Amino acid sequence: MRRPRGDLGSRPPRPTEGAACAGPGEPWSPSPNSMLRVLLAAQASAAQLTGLLLFPPIQPFCLGPSKWGDRPPGGGPHAGPVQGLQRLLEQARSPGELVRWLGQNPTKVHAHHYPVALRRLGQLLGSQPRPPPVEQTSLQDLSQLIIRNCPSFDIHTIHVCLHLAVLLGFPSDAPLVCVLERERRARLPPKPPPPLQPVLRGGQRLEAALSCPHFQRHPQQHLIRSLAEARPEELTPHVMVLLAQHLARHRLREPQLLEAIAHFLVVQEAQLSSKVVQKLVLPFGRLNYFPREQQFMPCLERILAREAGMAPLATVNILMSLCQLRCLPFRALQFVFSPGFINHINGTPHALIVRRYLSLLDTAVELELPGYQGPRLPRKQKVPIFPQPLTTDRARRKYSHKDIVAEGLRQLLGEEKYRQDLTVPPGYCTDFLLCVSSSGAVLPVRTQDPFLPYPPRPRPQARAASQPVTQDPAQRVVLMLQERWHFCRDSRVLLGSRALRERHLGLLGYQLLPLPFEELESQRGLHQLKSYLRQKLQTLGLRWGPEGG
């Protein structure tokens, strides 16, 4: 006897070829355009925006039964009928087919199947420019099914359904949203009623979304990219500052959005103070990204000339970002190195941090601007730039490869032939430093001066010729750990501060040997790591042990 089409034993339909939506079993997240439409909707409140951003994209049920709080019969996520129905829902070719699978198998349907159906509905509707009326009817039928079974949902399933309903475009007064919201409130412990939320318009919505604490802690790149498509009149300086800070905090090198920030800075130049500009410029230096906007540098030079004396800390912060981009305007440098500016900042609460930044700028002038003829930072005002590992490295020490690399070097070379975390003039902390003779022998560090002279100067020829062959001048090799967080997210571009340190150490005369995190993570155990370090050192022609001194 032929089985009816809705029975679970029938063969699942094949997905339509060439469909733009995600395939069966693939996680789904809302498109950037739909997220942006919700954020810029006419009647969006702060509470709705927070709810939209509160939950991550939904994962399929196959990740485990506890994800939905509903364990299928049979004791596991792969129980036949339950898993089979989920597979049918994920492969449905139309909203009508979704409703048919749910309606014709009432005894097989569990709470977690409804979020799966909503997720697949979003995929189907997203692939159609304008759903036909019959699909709208199926949408209403699915809403009624969810409303009827909502009392059996757990709190997480209710939250997920609410999240997906908002993304599908259900208004706040729709029966589905009202019932889900009522069930959500019924499951929560009683609390005082919150104050009325005002209706947010224009840029206020973006401010509310970007100010959400959950959004600030967790980067959501699909939403960040969509914000670059907003209309200029909807973007305010505060919104742009929040975007810039979010990009910098999470190392998101998004060219489209960075270009939008650069264009906004140029267009709004007359209305922006240097305190706002320093925040807008921050991600460019941190993310090592120079914008294509042709007026970017002329605009910053005009702002620095106009406001340098009114906000000293903002001025040096802007110059620090430009220093990471290898762009230092002479006129601004002459101002911050002038005696009047230095005397002014010495009496301020942030004098130490400004002097550290000025010391780094002075180093950049020494190493990168041979044609600079203006004033320089007096020697008595200089302080070490980065005398210890950076804050991020200290915070992530337990994830770093530094300890195992140190142990590998100890067993490979011996403790006397390398130095760890040594700060070299003018104040850069090195991961590992070796002293190497001209013949390639790794020398004991205690027998050598590990520091190269600063400012760098060529070794006098007469002095080099007078030294015995056994006293050849030693070369300094710096092993640079390149950890995962030293790069822009999902990119092979070093952060501006890291690129600056490597560039300056190279200009000072140190030979750099990078140790990228991908190579370090691929080593299995200390034995493999030692073989890896031996190979890296040998590529430089280094020798050690009895034959290497």
Sequence and secondary structure as in RCSB ss.txt:
>XXXX:A:sequence
MRRPRGDLGSRPPRPTEGAACAGPGEPWSPSPNSMLRVLLAAQASAAQLTGLLLFPPIQPFCLGPSKWGDRPPGG
GPHAGPVQGLQRLLEQARSPGELVRWLGQNPTKVHAHHYPVALRRLGQLLGSQPRPPPVEQTSLQDLSQLIIRNC
PSFDIHTIHVCLHLAVLLGFPSDAPLVCVLERERRARLPPKPPPPLQPVLRGGQRLEAALSCPHFQRHPQQHLIR
SLAEARPEELTPHVMVLLAQHLARHRLREPQLLEAIAHFLVVQEAQLSSKVVQKLVLPFGRLNYFPREQQFMPCL
ERILAREAGMAPLATVNILMSLCQLRCLPFRALQFVFSPGFINHINGTPHALIVRRYLSLLDTAVELELPGYQGP
RLPRKQKVPIFPQPLTTDRARRKYSHKDIVAEGLRQLLGEEKYRQDLTVPPGYCTDFLLCVSSSGAVLPVRTQDP
FLPYPPRPRPQARAASQPVTQDPAQRVVLMLQERWHFCRDSRVLLGSRALRERHLGLLGYQLLPLPFEELESQRG
LHQLKSYLRQKLQTLGLRWGPEGG
>XXXX:A:secstr
    TTSTTS      TT SS  TT      HHHHHHHHT TT BHHHHHHHHHS     GGG GGGTT   TTS
STT HHHHHHHHHHHT SSHHHHHHHHHT TTT  TTHHHHHHHHHHHHHHTSSS  HHHHHHHHHHHHHHHHHG
GG  HHHHHHHHHHHHHTT  TTSHHHHHHHHHHHHHS          B  THHHHHHHHH HHHHHS  HHHHH
HHTTS GGG  HHHHHHHHHHHHHHT   HHHHHHHHHHHHHTGGG  HHHHHHHHHHHHHTT   S TTHHHHH
HHHHHHHTTT HHHHHHHHHHHHHTT   HHHHHHHTSHHHHHHHHTSTTHHHHHHHHHHHHHHHHHH TT  S 
   GGG   SB S  HHHHHTGGG SHHHHHHHHHHHH GGG EES EETTTEE SEEEEE TTSBEE GGGS  
   SS     HHHHHHS GGG   EEEEEEEE GGGB TTSS B HHHHHHHHHHHHHT EEEEEEHHHHHT  H
HHHHHHHHHHHHHHTT B SGGG 
